[in-house]
Amino acid sequence: MAESGFRSAADLPTDVSGHLGSLILALADNKRLLGIRYSDWILGAPSVEAGIACSAMAQDEWGHARILYAMLRDFGHDPSALEHERGSDAYHSSELLDRDVASWEDFLALNFLWDTALSVQFEMLIESRYEPIHYKVRKLLEEERFHFDHGQGWTSRLLSAEGGRRALAEAFGAAWNACLCWFGAEDDPIISTLARHGIVSGGAAGARARWLERVGSLASEVGLARAADAGWVSCGEPAWEGYHARRRRAAGGGPDEDSLARVRGDRNRTLLLD
């Protein structure tokens, strides 16, 4: 007999509720910040079409973040406070999103590698026993397919351009470890607990392997992944020193001052009505 689902956060065991709330907050914060990074390139993208794509992807991410923040009300959080009142060190977003993206190659590291890592984590929630997120994930992932196609297409394009491979190798190399670590260590207490209760469909290793299958072919072109009997694998193991499991990022730090003001909407404070 299939296990019954959890209809609300109140139905979850206490430790599971805390861990799932932490995961949802990390997903929400990363999407909020990623939307900011996409929006930065609406006018600076290398083509009009790419700029339009950046606008669409930014709107997707902000919409997804708002849905996730709203879900956290059931975990005892005030969604408005989460969106507009926290300090930098309270964000559970990747160090990759802490500051402006300097180049199109760095942008592609977020678009192709990081955005895909977030989507893989959502894929692990498709069959979640936590019903409120189970019902939202499929629609969200449908919108994310375009993000992957955009990142994959531009990465392939730059790999064949003069100087592109070298630039991508630098940008992807700088983002690679953060992506590997995002899924957690083998004994990560958050993910292992959620997997044991059927909230996510597998552990950290399975999610990381799924991500490598998605990005491995192109990552191998810049020396970051290689083919193996079991599929694509990373050429290097995750480096865990300084990693903060609950914030899902390198310990310490957070969005810089300008990014924090933008992500909280400080300049539009008088317009915040909800």
C-alpha positions in Angstrom: 0.0 0.0 0.0 1.3 3.4 -0.9 2.2 5.8 1.9 -0.3 8.5 2.5 0.7 12.1 1.8 1.1 15.1 4.1 -1.5 17.7 3.4 0.1 20.5 5.4 3.2 21.4 7.3 1.3 20.6 10.6 1.1 17.0 9.5 4.8 16.6 9.2 7.1 15.3 11.9 8.9 18.2 13.6 12.3 17.4 12.2 10.9 16.9 8.7 9.0 20.2 8.9 12.1 22.1 9.8 14.2 20.5 7.1 11.6 21.0 4.4 11.1 24.6 5.4 14.8 25.1 5.1 14.9 23.6 1.6 12.0 25.6 0.4 13.6 28.8 1.7 16.8 28.0 -0.1 14.9 27.3 -3.3 13.0 30.6 -3.0 16.0 32.7 -2.2 18.0 31.3 -5.1 15.2 31.9 -7.5 14.7 35.5 -6.2 18.4 36.3 -6.7 18.7 34.4 -10.0 15.8 36.5 -11.3 17.8 39.6 -10.4 20.9 38.3 -12.3 18.8 37.4 -15.4 17.2 40.9 -15.3 20.7 42.5 -15.3 21.3 41.2 -18.9 18.0 42.2 -20.5 19.9 45.2 -22.2 23.4 43.8 -22.1 22.8 40.4 -23.8 24.7 39.7 -27.0 21.5 39.8 -29.1 18.0 41.3 -28.9 16.6 37.8 -28.8 18.8 36.8 -25.8 17.8 40.0 -24.0 14.1 39.1 -24.5 14.9 35.6 -23.1 16.6 37.1 -20.1 13.4 39.1 -19.4 11.2 36.1 -19.6 13.5 34.0 -17.4 13.7 36.7 -14.8 9.9 36.9 -14.6 9.7 33.1 -14.3 12.1 33.1 -11.4 10.4 35.9 -9.5 7.1 34.2 -10.0 8.4 30.9 -8.7 10.0 32.6 -5.7 6.8 34.3 -4.7 5.0 30.9 -4.8 7.6 29.4 -2.6 7.7 32.2 -0.1 3.9 32.0 0.2 4.2 28.3 1.0 6.4 29.1 3.9 3.5 30.7 5.8 2.5 27.1 6.8 6.0 26.7 8.3 5.5 29.6 10.7 7.1 32.3 8.5 5.8 35.7 7.4 6.2 35.7 3.6 6.4 39.5 3.4 9.1 39.6 6.0 11.1 36.9 4.2 10.9 38.8 0.9 11.5 42.3 2.2 13.0 42.5 5.7 16.0 40.1 6.1 19.6 40.9 6.3 22.2 39.5 4.0 23.4 36.8 6.3 19.8 35.4 6.6 19.6 34.6 2.9 19.9 30.9 1.9 21.2 31.7 -1.6 24.3 30.6 -3.4 27.5 32.6 -3.3 27.3 32.5 -7.1 24.4 35.1 -6.8 26.0 37.4 -4.2 27.1 40.1 -6.7 26.6 41.3 -10.3 27.6 38.9 -13.1 30.6 40.3 -14.8 30.5 38.6 -18.3 28.2 36.6 -20.6 30.2 33.5 -19.8 29.6 34.0 -16.1 25.9 34.5 -16.9 25.9 31.2 -18.8 27.4 29.4 -15.8 24.2 30.5 -13.9 21.9 29.9 -16.7 23.2 26.4 -17.8 24.8 25.1 -14.6 23.1 26.7 -11.6 19.5 27.0 -13.0 19.7 23.4 -14.0 20.9 22.4 -10.5 17.8 24.2 -9.0 15.5 22.4 -11.5 17.0 19.0 -10.6 16.2 19.6 -6.9 12.6 20.4 -7.9 12.5 17.2 -10.0 13.3 15.3 -6.8 10.0 16.8 -5.4 7.7 15.7 -8.2 6.5 12.7 -6.3 6.8 14.3 -2.9 4.5 13.1 -0.1 4.2 16.7 0.9 1.1 17.5 -1.2 1.3 21.3 -1.4 4.6 21.3 -3.2 3.9 18.1 -5.1 1.1 19.9 -7.0 3.1 23.0 -7.9 6.3 21.4 -9.1 5.2 20.1 -12.5 4.0 23.5 -13.7 7.2 25.2 -12.5 9.4 22.7 -14.3 7.5 23.1 -17.6 8.5 26.8 -17.5 12.1 25.9 -16.7 12.6 23.8 -19.9 13.2 27.0 -21.9 15.8 28.1 -19.4 17.8 24.9 -20.0 17.4 25.1 -23.8 18.7 28.7 -23.7 21.7 27.9 -21.6 22.6 24.8 -23.5 22.2 26.6 -26.9 24.4 29.5 -25.9 27.0 27.3 -24.3 27.3 25.2 -27.4 27.6 28.4 -29.5 30.4 29.8 -27.4 32.3 26.5 -27.4 32.7 26.8 -31.1 33.6 30.5 -31.1 37.2 31.8 -31.0 38.2 32.3 -27.3 34.8 31.0 -26.2 36.0 27.7 -24.9 38.7 29.3 -22.7 36.3 31.9 -21.3 33.7 29.2 -20.5 36.3 27.0 -18.9 37.1 29.8 -16.5 33.5 30.8 -15.8 32.2 27.2 -15.4 35.2 26.2 -13.3 34.4 29.0 -10.9 30.8 27.9 -10.5 31.4 24.1 -10.6 32.0 23.4 -6.9 29.0 25.4 -5.7 26.8 23.4 -8.0 28.2 20.1 -6.8 27.8 21.1 -3.2 24.2 22.4 -3.7 22.8 18.9 -3.5 24.4 18.2 -0.1 26.9 15.7 1.1 26.2 11.9 1.2 25.3 12.2 4.9 23.5 15.6 4.7 21.0 15.5 7.5 18.4 17.7 5.7 18.3 15.7 2.4 18.6 12.3 4.0 15.8 13.0 6.4 13.5 14.3 3.6 14.4 11.3 1.5 13.6 8.8 4.3 10.1 10.3 4.7 9.4 10.5 1.0 9.5 14.3 0.7 12.2 14.0 -1.9 12.6 11.0 -4.2 16.3 10.3 -3.6 19.4 11.4 -1.7 22.1 13.9 -2.5 24.2 11.5 -4.6 21.2 10.7 -6.9 20.4 14.4 -7.5 24.0 15.2 -8.2 24.2 12.3 -10.7 21.0 13.5 -12.4 22.5 17.0 -12.7 25.7 15.7 -14.2 23.8 13.7 -16.8 22.1 16.9 -17.8 25.2 19.1 -18.1 28.0 16.6 -18.4 28.4 16.5 -22.1 29.1 20.2 -22.5 31.0 20.4 -19.2 33.3 17.8 -20.5 34.3 20.2 -23.3 35.9 22.4 -20.7 37.4 19.6 -18.6 34.9 19.5 -15.8 33.2 16.2 -16.4 34.0 12.9 -18.0 32.1 9.9 -19.3 32.1 6.8 -17.1 30.3 3.4 -17.2 27.5 4.8 -15.0 27.2 8.1 -16.9 28.8 11.5 -16.7 30.8 12.1 -13.6 32.7 15.2 -12.2 36.4 15.3 -12.8 36.8 16.5 -9.2 35.0 15.7 -5.9 33.0 18.4 -4.1 35.1 20.5 -1.7 33.1 20.8 1.5 35.4 23.0 3.5 33.4 26.1 4.6 30.1 24.8 3.3 27.0 25.7 5.3 24.5 22.8 4.9 21.4 24.7 6.1 22.1 27.8 4.0 23.1 25.6 1.1 26.1 27.8 0.4 29.7 28.7 1.4 29.6 29.7 5.0 29.4 33.4 5.7 28.5 36.2 3.4 25.4 36.8 1.4 24.1 39.2 -1.2 26.1 42.4 -1.4 24.6 45.7 -0.4 23.2 46.6 -3.8 21.9 43.1 -4.5 20.2 43.0 -1.1 18.5 46.4 -1.7 17.2 45.2 -5.0 16.1 41.7 -3.9 14.2 43.2 -0.9 12.7 46.0 -3.0 14.1 48.7 -0.8 13.7 51.4 -3.4 10.1 50.5 -3.9 9.2 50.3 -0.2 6.4 52.8 -0.4 4.7 50.6 -3.1 4.7 47.4 -1.0 1.0 46.8 -0.2 1.0 43.0 0.6 
